[in-house]
Structures are given as structure tokens and as C-alpha cells.
């Protein structure tokens, strides 16, 4: 499986869905997750995602 490192730039939450904007060296990615900042500690601006 391919992986890409990125940093969470911003997010928008509505009800129980969050739209995350992640900046990578390849460009910006957007991801929908069925979590909110209150239910998932990984939704924080500036959080680095890597694998």
C-alpha cells in the first residue's frame, strides 16, 4: 500500500462528519471522516500524519 505524509491544515465539522484538509508534498487532499474533534483526538490543526 502506498502512503503519503501530510499535515492537517484545517477542518469543518457538521453534526458527526468532519471534512479534513491535509497538505502534502503532492498537494492538498480532502478527507471525510465520521468523527468530530470531540470524539477523535487526531483531528487537530497542525497534526502530522505519517505512516
Helices and strands as residue ranges (DSSP letters): E 6-14, E 17-24, E 27-33, E 48-49
